[in-house]
Amino acid sequence: MKLKDLLNRIPTLETQGELNRKVSEIVFDSRKAVEKAMYVAVRGTVADGHAFIGSAIEKGATVIVAEEFPTSLQENVTYIKVKNSAKSLGHLASNFYGNPSQKLALIGITGTNGKTSVTTLLFDIFKALGYSSALISTVEYRIGDEVFPSTHTTPDVITLNKILSQAVNNGCQYAFMEVSSHGIHQNRTEGLNFKVGGFTNITHDHLDYHKTFEEYLKVKKRFFDELPSEAVAITNADDKNGAVMLQNTKAKKKTYALKTMADYHGKILEVDFNGMLLNFNGKEFWTTLTGKFNGYNLLLAYAVAVECGCNEEEVLQAISTLHRVKGRFETLKSAGGIFFVVDYAHTPDALENILDSINEIRTKNERLITVFGCGGDRDHEKRPEMGRIATRKSTLAIITTDNPRTEDPSVIIKEIEAGVEPQNFGKYTSIPDRKEAIKMAIKFAEPKDIILVAGKGHETYQEINGVRHHFDDKETIMELTQLMSK
């Protein structure tokens, strides 16, 4: 692509060198630079890309975009100065790939919990309605029927535009993507044109990165602040911070709720482990998904689909055919009659929601055993809170490892234990080995008891000391129940 076309609508402060040249690729990692590439020097949280300009040129980069020029400029290289490299990168990537987000309807879902479920549900709903779509989620990326492994909740903006460009070329009319707080803060959504923005909820999470809840809230709000006037912003009216998201948005404002009046109002009429009978805006239907949190997820998906112009009756019919999202309230039953729930719940709010949902369904004649842990190198504040919630709402809680990463698992477990209230000291035990923890839960359980294995959901690995080892909760349960039944 010609450099002068690539710079269309990009505010520049200064240019040095030839503008009538071809750009073969855009990179922000100097190690990925190739012949005739454009290297964008971005100031990151760990390193400053300006320090690697020389390395990028050595690998063949002939265009440098930076916030400040190096002390010596090479004759065969074009230098472009911008105010903010990270923001410019988004618009450059969009231009390079032909602005794909303007050629399909891009829907972004943000919030602490529910992003993966809502985006996946939307992909499946629109597929049932006959539309070809793309999905960008924590679990996987999809373009129509093609599936690709996921690397980040919100990929870098070059990867995003590449995926969206492929989606456009494959005839996709919609794209559904998770929008993480990290992605917003690091400008990974810059330059994208969203048709709809949806908000699930917000609770304490990622404070290792954002430092304060106020900062975390502010970053989430920024996504809605930047929506264009022709877009639609849909928020959860039952969340106390739902209205905050809409305070400064230029987009058309819509709400959904189970408890309060809203544009899209839902009621849970019946619920059990097999599914729920729901009423959305006066229309009843059955779904195999279960739990109040899934009521919210489905209601937001319904609202998005209707705001995209889909027929309400057809949307509800599509919802009634949906299957559960992988790793989200997935259920299994052993030959011995023990009921298992595998869920990705790894925040206090998500853990409380899943436990409340199970407790609402069970008759109390069954015991509820919860196996969970907390990730290492992440928010420390949520650990004692999760210990308090698990022991308060379970018959027995078994505290174990999640992804300890580079942290000592025993330190993580002690921080979780610190939140256990004195009256619940007899309701928990700690087993660092996750497989042994699940094994202990099965040994303790009796027929009809419920075992919740929380925290990892769809993940098929455990990260210990920076190394990923194969580990799948669902696979482990199936292996252990088969061994114990022999």
N, C-alpha and C positions, 0 to 999 in steps of 0.2 A: 504494500500500500504506500502511496506517495505521502511523504512527511507533511506536506502542506495541507493535504486532505485530512490527515490524522489530527492535525492541530485545530480543526474546525470547532469553534465555540470554546476553545481552551484559552483562558486568560493567561497571557505570558507577560513577564516583567522585562525580559531581555533575551535576545538570541544572538548567538555567535556561530557563523558557519553557513554552509549550504542548506537551503530548505527544500530544494528541488531534488530530493533523493528518495530512494525506496527504503522502506522499513520492512524487514522480513518477519519480525516477531517483537513482542513487548515482554520484558522481564523486569522483576524487581529483586531477584536473587542473582547476584553477579555470577554465581557458579553455573547458571542456566543460560548465560549469554552465548549467542551464536553470531555467525557472520551477518552483518547489516542489521543487528538487533537494536532496539531502543531500550536503554537501561534507565529505569526510574529509581532514583535514590530516595528511599523512604526511611524516615526516622522511626525505628521500631522500639518495642519495649525492652529488647535485649541488646540490639546493635543498631548503629546508624549507617544506613546504606551509603551515605556520602563517603565513608571510609573505604568503600570497595569500588569506586568509580574506575580507578586504574586497572583493577582486576577485570572488570567488565570489558574495558577497551582492549585489554590483552586477548580476551576470548573472542573478539570480533565486533563488539558493539560500536556503532558509528554515530549513534544519537544518544545524548545524555540529557535527561530531564532532572533538574535538581533545584533545591531552594537556595543554594549558593554554589558558585563555580569553584573548581579546584584552582590552586595558585598558578599552575601552568596549563595552558590549553593546547591540545594537539591540532595540527592543521587539517587533518583528514576527518575530524570529528565535529559534529554539530552539537552545540550546547544550548539548552533552553532553560531559562530560569523561571520558576513559578513560585507563588506564595506558599502553597501547600502541596507537596509531592503526593501524599496519600490521597488527597481529594482529586488531584489531577489524574492520578492513575486510573481511577474509576471511569472518568470521562474518556480518557485515551483508550482504555480497553473496550468501552462501548463503541467508540468510533471504529476501532480496528476490526471488530466483529460485526459491523453493520448495524449497530444499535438494535440488537435482537429483542430487548425488553419492550420496544415500541411496536413490535410486529406480532406479539401475542399478549394475552392477558396474564400479567404477573401478579400473583397473590402472595403476600408475605404474612406469616404468622409469628408473633413474638409473645413473650411471657415467660414465667419461670417454669411452669409445668404445662404439658399438653401440646407443645408445638409439634412433636413428631406424630402424635395421634391425629391431630387435626389435619395436618398436611397430607398424611397418608389416607385418611378418610376422604378428604377432598379428591385426591387422585383416583381413588376407587369409585367414588360417586360419579365423577365426570366420565370415567371409563364406562360405567354402567349406563350412562346417558348417551354414550356413543361418541364422546369427544376423545381426541388424542391429546395427551398431556405429558408434562415433565414433572418430576418430583425431585426436590433437593432437600434431603433430610439427614438426621443423625445416623439413621440405620443404613440408608442406601440412596443412590441417585438412580432415577429411571427416566428414560426417554422413550415414550410409548411402551413397547414390550421389552425393550432392552434394559438390563439392570447392571449397574456399575457399583463397585465398593465405595463407601463414603469415607472421606478423610477428615472433614470438620463439619460441625453443625451448620456453619455458614462458611463456604469455601472462600478463598481469596477472590478478588473481583475479576481477575483475568480468567480464572477457572470458571467462575459464574457466567461470564459472558460467552465463554467457549461452549459451555453446556447449553445455554439458551440459544446460541447460534445453531448448534446441532439440532436442538428441538424445533426451531423454525424450519430448518432444512428438511426435517422429517415430517413436517406438516402439523406439528403440535399447535393447538389453539390456546392452550392454557399452560401455566407453569405454577406450581405450588412449592414454596420454599420456607424453611425455618429461618427466622431472623434472630440470631443470638445477640446478647448484649456485647460480647466480644466483637462480633462482626460489625455492629453499629459503631462502637467506639473506635475500631480500627479502620473505619471508612470502607468496609468491604461491600457495602450496598450503594456506595456513591455512584451516581450516574445511571442507576437503574430506574425504570419507570414503572411504578406499582399502580395497579388498577384498584386493588383492595388491600387494606392492612387490617389484620385481626389481632386482638389482644385477649389472651387467655386469663392470666392472673399474675400477681407478683408477690413473692415472699422472699425471705432472706436466702440468698444464694450468691455464689461467686464473689463474696466479700474479700477473698484472697486477692482478687484482681481489682475490684472497684473500690475497696477499702471501707466505704460507708454505704448504708442502704439508700441514703439520699442520692448519692452519686449513681448507684445502680438504677434507681427510679428515673433519674434525669436522663440517663442514656437510653432507656427503653422509650421514654417520652419523645426523645429526639426523632425516632423513627416516624412517629405520627406528625411531629412538627414539620417534617420535610416532605410529607405527602402532597402531591399537587391538588389543586382545587377540583379537578375532574375525577379524583379518586374517591373511594369510600372508606371511612374508618369505622370499624365495628369493635365496640368494647364491652367488657363484662360489667354490667351494672351492679352485680352482686359483690364485686371486689371493691373494697374501699378506695383503691387507687385507680379504679377503672375510669372515673370521670377526669382524673388528672391527665390521662393520656390524650384526651380530646380538647384540653384547655386552649391550645394554640394552633391546632391543626386547621388547615385551609380546606381539608377534605369534607365531604358530606358525612355527617355524624349519624351513626346508628348504634343501638344497644341491644343486648340479649341478656336474659336472666331466668333463673328458676325461682327466685324468691320475691323479686320486686317486679313492678310494671316495666315493660320494655317493648321495643319495636318487635322483637322476637322473644316470645314468652313460652317457657316450657314447664311441664309438670311430669314428675315421675309417679305413675299410677300404681305400678306393681314392679317388684324387683326380686330376682333370685339369681342363683349361680348360672342359670341358663340364659338369662337376658332380662329385658325390661319392657314394660308397656309404658309408652310415653305419649304425651299430648303436646304438640307444637302448634301454637297459634290456632287452637281449637280442633286440630286434626290428630286422631289417635293412630298409633302404629306400634308394631313390635320390633325389637332389635335383639340380636344375640349378644351385643355388648352389654355390660352391666356395671353398676356403681354410679354414684352421683357425679363423680368427676367425668365419667363418660357421657352423662347427661349433658354436662356443659360442653364437652368436646363436640358432640353431635349437634348441639344447638348452634354453636358457632359455625360448624361446617354447613349446616342448613342455611344459616343467615348469609354466608358468603355465596353459596350457590344461587340463592334467590336474588341477591344483589347483582350477580353476574347475568341475570336475566333468565334463569332456568325456571321451569314450571314447578310450583310448590308440590303438587301431587306426585309428579314424576320424581322429584328429589326425595320425598319421603318413601316412595316405593323403592328407590335405589338404596336408601339407607337401610331399609328392612332386609336387604340381601347381603349386607356387609359382614365380613368376618373380623375377628379381633386383630388388632395390630400386634405384630410380633413383639413379645416381651412386655406387653401391656395387659395385665390381668389375664394372662394365659393360664388356663386351668388343665390339670391332669388328675386322674384318679387311679390309685394303685389297685392291684388285684386284691389287696387286703382291706380296701375300703377307705384308705386315707386320701383326703382331698388336698391337692396342692395348687397354690397360686404363685406364679412367677411374674414379678413386676419390676420395672425399671426404677421404681420410687427410690430416689437418692437425696431428697431434700426433706426437711421436717414436714412441710405442707403436703408433699406427695405421699410420704409415709403415713401421715395422719389420715389423709383421704382414703388410701387403700384399706387401712385398718378399720376406719369408720364404715366403709362400704361392706367389708366382710362381716363386721359386727351387726350391721343392719340386716344382713341376710341370714346369718346363722341363728339357730334356735336357742343357743346358750347351753344346750345339752352336749355340744361338741366343744372341745378345747381349741384355742387358737395359739399356735406356736409360731413365733416370728424369728427368722434367721436374717440378720442384716449386719452391715458394717458401714464405714465411711471411707471415702477416697483419701489417699495421702496427697500431700502438697496442695491441698485445697482449703477452703473456708473452714477454720477451726471452730467458729462460733456455733455452727449447726450441730456439731457432734454431741454435746451434752443435751441439747434439745431433742435430738433423735433418740437418745437413751431414755429420756423422760417419757416421750410419746410411746415408744415401743413397749416399755415395761408397764405403763399405765393402761394400755389398751390391749395387751396380750395376756394369755394365761401364763405363757413362758416366753421369754425373749432370749435368744442365743446370739450373743455379740461375736462377730467374726471379722475377717478381712473382706475388703471390697477390692479396690485396686490400690494397694499401699504405695505404689510408685517408689519414691526414694526414702519414704519415711519408715521408721520402725513400727511394725504393726502393733506392738504392745503399747506404745505411746498413744496411738490412735484409739485403741480400745479403752485405755485409762481415761481419755478425754470424754469418750462416750459414757463410760460408767459414772463419771462425775455428775451427770444429769439425773441419775436414778434417785428417786425420792425414797426416804427411809422406809416407808410402808411397803415399798416394792423391792426391797433388797433380796427377798426370797423368791422373786419371780424372774431371775435372770442368771445366766452363767456365761462364761466367755471361753470360746474355743477358737484360737487364731486360725487354724487350718480350715478353710471354707468347706472343703469336702467332708471333713470330720464333723463340722458343725451341722451340716445337712444330715449326715449319718446319725448323729445324736438325736436330732429332731425326729427322725423316722423311728428310731428305737423307743423314744419316749411316747410317740403317738399311738393312739388306739383307733380302731375302725370308726369312721365318721369324723374324726378330728381333722382340723384344717391346718396346714403348714404353709405359711407365707414365706417365700424366699425373695427378699427384696434387694434392690440396689443395682443389679447388673442387667436384668431383663434380656435384651437381644444380644448383649455382648458375648463373644465366644472366646474371651481371653481374660487373664489376670495379669496386671502389670506389677511385677515385683522387682525392686532394685533396677528399674529402668528396662527390664526385659519382659516381653509379653510371652506368657505361657498359655497354652490352650486350656480353656475352662469355660464350660457352658452349663449354667444352672439346670436347665431343662434336661440336658443330656445326662448330667450327674444324678438327678432324681431318678430318671428312668433306669440308669445303671444300678443304683443302690437298691431301688425297690425290687428289681428283678433278682439281684443277688440275695436279698433278705427273704424273698419269698420261696427260695429253693430249700 
